[in-house]
C-alpha cells in the first residue's frame, strides 16, 4: 500500500493504476491478520521441522537465471549474456535440487523440455525481446534466417535432444527391470 500512495485509485467506473495493487495488498494483509488470529484461537498440529534446502536452491536458481540471461557486471565480476539456451536449463536444474528426491538425469530432461516451450512462448508467440543464445553463436545459423527462425530451430533442437535422452534412459531402465525379473530379484 505504501508503494501505491502516489498513484490515483480512481473509481469502479474508471479504475486508476493504484486500485488493483492497493486492494490486493489490503486483502493479503487482512488474510494474514486472520491467519494470525486463528493461530492463537484454534488448536492445530505442531509445525514440522523444515530445512533451508528448498529456499536456498530456489533463490539460487532465480539468481543464476538473472545473472546468465543477459550480460551482467558487478564491480570486477562480469558475466557474458548466455541467453535462454543456457539460463533456462541452468535455473531449472538448480531449482530442481530444492527437493532431496531430485535426480540429475530427470532434471536435464525437464530442462531440455521446458526451455524450448518458454523460448517459443515468450520469444515467438508473445514477441518479448528475450535473448535466446550468446551472440558468439549467431554464426551457427544461415545469415538469411530471421530471429524467429533461429529461435524455432534452437527450440526444436532442444526438444529433440530431450526426447532422445528421455527414450534412451527409458529403454535402459526397461532393460534393467527385465534383467531383474529373469534373475528372480525385483
C-alpha positions as CSV (number, residue, x, y, z in Angstrom):
1,X,0.0,0.0,0.0
2,X,2.9,2.3,0.7
3,X,4.2,2.0,-2.8
4,X,0.8,3.0,-4.3
5,X,0.4,6.1,-2.1
6,X,1.3,8.5,-5.0
7,X,-1.0,6.8,-7.6
8,X,-4.6,7.6,-8.4
9,X,-7.0,5.0,-7.2
10,X,-9.9,6.1,-9.5
11,X,-13.4,4.7,-9.2
12,X,-15.0,1.4,-10.2
13,X,-16.1,3.0,-13.5
14,X,-12.7,4.4,-14.2
15,X,-10.1,2.4,-12.4
16,X,-6.7,4.1,-11.7
17,X,-3.3,2.4,-11.6
18,X,-3.4,2.0,-7.8
19,X,-6.8,0.3,-7.4
20,X,-5.8,-3.3,-8.0
21,X,-2.5,-3.2,-6.2
22,X,-3.9,-1.3,-3.2
23,X,-7.0,-3.6,-2.8
24,X,-4.9,-6.7,-3.3
25,X,-2.4,-5.5,-0.6
26,X,-5.3,-4.9,1.8
27,X,-6.8,-8.4,1.1
28,X,-3.4,-10.1,1.6
29,X,-2.9,-8.1,4.8
30,X,-6.3,-8.9,6.2
31,X,-5.8,-12.6,5.3
32,X,-2.5,-12.6,7.2
33,X,-4.2,-11.0,10.2
34,X,-7.0,-13.6,10.1
35,X,-4.4,-16.4,9.9
36,X,-2.6,-14.9,12.9
37,X,-5.8,-14.6,14.9
38,X,-6.8,-18.2,14.2
39,X,-3.3,-19.4,15.1
40,X,-4.0,-18.2,18.7
41,X,-7.6,-19.2,18.8
42,X,-7.7,-22.7,17.3
43,X,-5.5,-25.7,18.4
44,X,-3.7,-27.2,15.5
45,X,-0.9,-29.6,14.5
46,X,2.6,-28.8,15.6
47,X,4.8,-27.5,12.7
48,X,7.3,-29.9,11.4
49,X,10.9,-29.2,11.1
50,X,11.9,-27.7,7.8
51,X,15.2,-27.2,6.1
52,X,16.7,-24.3,4.2
53,X,17.5,-26.6,1.2
54,X,14.3,-25.6,-0.7
55,X,14.5,-21.8,-0.3
56,X,18.3,-21.8,-0.9
57,X,18.1,-23.7,-4.2
58,X,15.1,-21.8,-5.5
59,X,16.7,-18.4,-4.7
60,X,19.9,-19.7,-6.3
61,X,18.1,-20.7,-9.4
62,X,16.5,-17.3,-9.7
63,X,19.8,-15.6,-9.2
64,X,21.5,-17.9,-11.7
65,X,18.9,-17.1,-14.3
66,X,19.2,-13.3,-13.7
67,X,22.9,-13.4,-13.9
68,X,23.2,-15.6,-17.1
69,X,20.3,-14.5,-19.3
70,X,21.8,-11.0,-20.2
71,X,25.3,-9.6,-19.7
72,X,25.9,-8.9,-16.1
73,X,28.6,-7.0,-14.3
74,X,29.0,-6.2,-10.6
75,X,32.3,-4.5,-9.9
76,X,35.2,-6.7,-11.1
77,X,32.7,-9.6,-11.7
78,X,31.5,-9.8,-15.3
79,X,29.4,-12.4,-16.9
80,X,28.6,-12.6,-20.6
81,X,24.9,-12.9,-21.6
82,X,24.3,-16.6,-22.3
83,X,20.6,-16.2,-23.3
84,X,17.7,-18.5,-22.7
85,X,19.5,-21.5,-24.1
86,X,21.8,-21.6,-21.0
87,X,19.9,-19.6,-18.4
88,X,16.7,-21.6,-18.7
89,X,18.2,-25.1,-18.2
90,X,20.6,-23.8,-15.5
91,X,17.7,-22.3,-13.5
92,X,15.5,-25.5,-13.9
93,X,18.4,-27.8,-12.8
94,X,19.4,-25.7,-9.8
95,X,15.8,-25.2,-8.7
96,X,15.1,-28.9,-9.1
97,X,17.6,-29.7,-6.4
98,X,15.4,-28.0,-3.9
99,X,14.0,-31.4,-3.2
100,X,16.2,-34.3,-2.0
101,X,14.5,-36.7,-4.4
102,X,15.9,-34.8,-7.4
103,X,17.9,-36.8,-10.0
104,X,20.2,-35.0,-12.4
105,X,19.1,-37.1,-15.4
106,X,15.4,-36.2,-14.9
107,X,16.2,-32.6,-14.3
108,X,18.2,-32.4,-17.5
109,X,15.2,-33.9,-19.4
110,X,12.8,-31.5,-17.8
111,X,15.1,-28.5,-18.5
112,X,15.5,-29.5,-22.2
113,X,11.7,-29.8,-22.4
114,X,10.6,-26.7,-20.6
115,X,13.2,-24.3,-22.1
116,X,12.1,-24.7,-25.7
117,X,8.5,-24.2,-24.6
118,X,9.4,-20.9,-22.8
119,X,11.5,-19.8,-25.8
120,X,8.7,-20.2,-28.2
121,X,6.1,-18.8,-25.8
122,X,7.9,-15.7,-24.8
123,X,10.1,-15.1,-27.8
124,X,7.8,-16.1,-30.7
125,X,4.2,-16.0,-29.5
126,X,4.4,-13.1,-27.1
127,X,7.2,-11.3,-29.0
128,X,9.2,-10.4,-25.9
129,X,12.8,-9.3,-26.5
130,X,14.4,-12.2,-24.7
131,X,18.0,-13.1,-25.7
132,X,18.0,-16.7,-27.0
133,X,21.7,-17.6,-27.1
134,X,25.1,-15.9,-26.8
135,X,26.0,-13.5,-29.7
136,X,29.0,-15.7,-30.3
137,X,26.8,-18.5,-31.6
138,X,24.9,-16.4,-34.2
139,X,27.2,-17.7,-36.9
140,X,25.9,-21.2,-36.4
141,X,22.8,-20.4,-38.4
142,X,22.5,-19.2,-42.0
143,X,22.8,-15.4,-42.3
144,X,19.5,-15.0,-44.1
145,X,17.4,-16.6,-41.3
146,X,15.2,-14.4,-39.2
147,X,15.5,-14.2,-35.5
148,X,12.2,-16.2,-35.1
149,X,13.5,-18.9,-37.4
150,X,16.7,-19.2,-35.3
151,X,14.5,-19.3,-32.2
152,X,12.3,-22.0,-33.6
153,X,15.3,-24.1,-34.8
154,X,17.0,-23.8,-31.5
155,X,13.8,-24.8,-29.6
156,X,13.3,-27.8,-31.9
157,X,16.9,-29.0,-31.4
158,X,16.5,-28.8,-27.6
159,X,13.1,-30.6,-27.7
160,X,14.6,-33.4,-29.9
161,X,17.5,-33.7,-27.5
162,X,15.1,-34.0,-24.6
163,X,13.1,-36.7,-26.4
164,X,16.2,-38.7,-27.3
165,X,17.5,-38.5,-23.7
166,X,14.1,-39.5,-22.4
167,X,13.7,-42.5,-24.6
168,X,17.3,-43.6,-24.2
169,X,17.1,-43.6,-20.5
170,X,13.6,-45.2,-20.5
171,X,14.8,-48.1,-22.6
172,X,17.8,-48.6,-20.4
173,X,15.5,-48.7,-17.3
174,X,13.2,-51.2,-19.0
175,X,16.2,-53.4,-19.8
176,X,17.3,-53.3,-16.2
177,X,13.8,-54.3,-15.0
178,X,13.7,-57.2,-17.5
179,X,17.1,-58.5,-16.3
180,X,16.0,-58.2,-12.7
181,X,12.8,-60.2,-13.5
182,X,14.7,-63.0,-15.1
183,X,17.2,-63.3,-12.4
184,X,14.5,-63.8,-9.8
185,X,15.1,-60.5,-8.0
186,X,12.9,-57.5,-8.1
